[in-house]
């Protein structure tokens, strides 16, 4: 689908126009112009409560007036002069939901007249471009009769800043890619499949791709990562994708994604209920793939390295057992008290491997702990950092992208919960502060560079009737990296 800009409704060529209507304040300029062209019809609808303008309410006007012949989709924006991020997202979701059902190829939206609290018009344009495109996501999957594609081919947004538009569209493309990977079943999306996706991205965008198989990881001493996939018939991979947009030799910013393509818990087997959702345990990796796609679309002048630690956690006669001790690439030994705390085991070796890039910053993204879901629910991703600058930059990116995070503690006192009688470190720290001790475990492998950890266990997917991957935090990561381009 194409997304472009337009200036005024009076000159735009579209099959359908979308105008915003508040419930109890003056009509925005474009809606007011439409109202006058329609002899006051919009005001009359509002006055008679046929269309009240409540938040996300919609009404289609099949207009035949000679002054303005296109049909109009009216969308309510409620009574507030400025919307919150959540309200604005709900409004745009209702727009996308409606226009997907309508038989129009070109749709013009009065996006410049959607006011969001504390946001510039250009930032609003980016978010609207992203959200309306994300509203068209459909899982490309396995149903005998797939969804019929919507008729719309072009979305026109009212605005002037092409760069803001491009960021929104590219972010949506990255989000779509992340959601598609996340929603694939575990019998399709294996570590080898993720490796093939990296090769495809490399071909499409001329990235440098390196796929470390189990033999190479064994030679490097990555016994912790390898221990997770030991019980599976699927081989594990460490996937490296390098985007070279900056000067040769410039240190990269690095993203690292947890790619457990299915997590049974291993010998520490999970309960059967909702275990199907453990196909989403690679959503950290999916967000890294999605962010790289967005970055490749935008072509910033900087170097970025993406790393994915991919494995399948299964029980078998070869599987790692509780009580086993394994050696990490860093030389530290780990007593594995629970094989279901496997994400930190694949990430710790990857964090050590990343040292060779001498990175400017490292952000790892992982569906790491149920404890983070208990602490923050599905609203905020948990953020931990060993560097105040990285933490502050992620907060700014979170605000800009409306992709929420909340900084969690990383105090030294929590480290003692990881003490082991038989190894340098245990892989779990007991029931207290589970998300914190998981981050503390990772921090022991990040001493040589600025680092942050995003625990997205509560935000990466939704369950129930709306089951599906969210695409988070592609928007956050994209904004974080773009801000680093000129830093």
JONOR-V779572 format. One record per backbone hydrogen bond with DSSP energy under -1.0 kcal/mol. NH is the residue of the N-H (numbers start at 1). CO is the residue of the C=O. E is the energy in kcal/mol with one decimal. If there is no record, write none. Layout:
[[NH CO E] [NH CO E]]
This chain:
[[2 153 -2.6] [4 155 -2.5] [6 157 -1.9] [11 8 -1.3] [12 8 -1.4] [15 106 -1.8] [16 106 -1.4] [17 71 -1.9] [18 108 -3.0] [19 73 -2.1] [21 75 -2.6] [23 78 -2.3] [32 28 -3.1] [33 29 -2.5] [34 30 -2.2] [35 31 -2.7] [36 32 -2.3] [37 33 -2.2] [38 34 -1.5] [39 36 -1.5] [40 35 -3.3] [41 38 -1.1] [44 40 -2.0] [45 41 -2.4] [46 42 -2.0] [47 43 -2.7] [48 44 -2.1] [50 45 -1.3] [51 45 -1.8] [56 76 -2.5] [57 54 -2.3] [59 74 -1.9] [61 72 -3.5] [63 61 -2.1] [72 61 -2.4] [73 17 -3.1] [74 59 -3.1] [75 19 -2.3] [76 57 -3.2] [77 21 -1.9] [78 53 -2.5] [83 115 -2.8] [88 84 -2.7] [89 85 -2.5] [90 86 -1.8] [91 87 -2.2] [92 88 -2.6] [93 89 -2.3] [94 90 -1.8] [95 91 -1.9] [96 92 -2.6] [97 93 -2.4] [98 94 -1.9] [99 95 -2.6] [100 96 -1.8] [101 98 -1.2] [104 102 -1.3] [107 154 -2.5] [108 16 -2.7] [109 156 -3.1] [110 18 -2.1] [111 109 -2.4] [113 110 -1.6] [114 111 -1.7] [117 83 -2.9] [119 116 -1.8] [124 120 -2.4] [125 121 -2.3] [126 122 -2.1] [127 123 -2.2] [128 124 -3.0] [129 125 -2.5] [130 126 -2.3] [131 127 -3.3] [132 128 -2.8] [133 129 -1.4] [134 130 -2.6] [135 131 -1.6] [136 133 -1.6] [137 134 -1.8] [141 139 -1.1] [153 105 -3.2] [154 105 -2.6] [155 2 -2.8] [156 107 -3.5] [157 4 -3.0] [158 109 -1.9] [159 6 -1.9] [165 161 -1.7] [166 162 -2.6] [167 163 -2.1] [168 164 -1.9] [169 165 -2.5] [170 166 -2.8] [171 167 -2.4] [172 168 -1.9] [173 169 -2.1] [174 170 -2.3] [175 171 -2.6] [176 172 -2.8] [177 173 -2.1] [178 174 -2.4] [179 175 -2.7] [180 176 -2.5] [181 177 -2.3] [182 178 -2.5] [183 179 -2.3] [188 185 -1.7] [189 185 -3.0] [190 188 -1.7] [194 190 -2.3] [195 191 -2.1] [196 192 -2.1] [197 193 -2.1] [198 194 -2.0] [199 195 -1.9] [200 196 -2.0] [201 197 -2.5] [202 198 -2.5] [203 199 -2.1] [204 200 -2.7] [205 201 -2.5] [206 202 -1.5] [208 242 -2.2] [210 240 -2.6] [212 238 -2.9] [217 213 -2.4] [218 214 -2.4] [219 215 -2.1] [220 216 -1.6] [222 217 -2.6] [223 221 -1.7] [226 222 -2.2] [227 223 -1.6] [228 225 -1.0] [232 229 -1.7] [237 310 -2.2] [238 212 -2.0] [239 308 -3.0] [240 210 -2.5] [241 306 -3.2] [242 208 -2.8] [243 304 -3.4] [245 302 -1.8] [250 247 -2.1] [253 303 -1.8] [254 361 -2.8] [255 305 -2.4] [256 363 -2.4] [257 307 -2.7] [258 365 -2.2] [259 309 -2.6] [260 281 -1.3] [261 259 -1.2] [261 311 -1.7] [264 313 -2.2] [268 265 -1.0] [269 267 -2.0] [270 264 -3.0] [275 272 -2.1] [277 274 -1.6] [278 275 -2.2] [279 276 -1.4] [280 277 -2.1] [281 278 -1.2] [283 280 -1.9] [285 258 -2.0] [286 282 -2.5] [287 283 -2.3] [288 284 -1.4] [289 285 -2.4] [290 286 -2.8] [291 287 -2.4] [292 288 -2.3] [293 289 -2.0] [294 290 -2.2] [295 291 -2.8] [296 292 -2.6] [297 293 -1.8] [298 294 -1.6] [299 295 -2.6] [302 300 -1.6] [304 243 -2.3] [305 253 -2.4] [306 241 -3.4] [307 255 -2.9] [308 239 -2.5] [309 257 -2.1] [310 237 -2.9] [311 259 -1.8] [313 262 -2.4] [319 316 -1.1] [323 336 -3.4] [324 321 -2.2] [326 334 -2.3] [328 332 -3.2] [331 328 -1.5] [334 326 -3.0] [335 425 -2.7] [336 324 -3.1] [337 335 -1.2] [341 338 -1.6] [346 342 -1.6] [347 343 -2.2] [348 344 -1.9] [350 346 -1.4] [351 347 -2.9] [352 348 -1.5] [353 349 -2.5] [354 350 -2.0] [355 352 -1.3] [356 353 -1.5] [357 354 -2.1] [358 355 -1.9] [360 252 -2.6] [362 450 -1.8] [363 254 -2.3] [364 452 -2.5] [365 256 -2.9] [366 454 -2.5] [368 366 -1.8] [374 370 -1.9] [375 371 -2.0] [376 372 -2.8] [377 373 -2.1] [379 376 -1.1] [381 404 -2.1] [382 455 -2.1] [383 406 -2.4] [384 453 -2.4] [386 451 -2.2] [391 387 -2.1] [392 388 -2.6] [393 389 -2.6] [394 390 -2.2] [395 391 -2.0] [396 392 -2.2] [397 393 -2.3] [398 394 -2.4] [399 395 -2.3] [400 396 -2.6] [401 397 -2.3] [402 398 -1.0] [403 398 -1.4] [406 381 -2.3] [408 383 -3.2] [414 411 -1.4] [415 412 -1.7] [417 414 -1.7] [418 415 -2.1] [419 416 -1.6] [425 333 -1.1] [426 418 -2.8] [427 335 -2.0] [437 433 -2.6] [438 434 -1.6] [439 435 -1.7] [440 436 -2.5] [441 437 -2.2] [442 438 -1.9] [443 439 -2.4] [445 442 -2.2] [446 443 -1.6] [449 446 -1.1] [452 362 -2.1] [453 384 -2.9] [454 364 -2.8] [455 382 -2.6] [456 366 -2.4] [460 456 -2.0] [462 468 -2.5] [467 464 -1.6] [468 462 -2.1] [470 460 -2.9] [474 471 -2.0] [477 473 -2.7] [478 474 -2.5] [479 475 -2.2] [480 476 -2.5] [481 477 -2.3] [482 478 -2.5] [483 479 -2.1] [485 482 -1.1]]
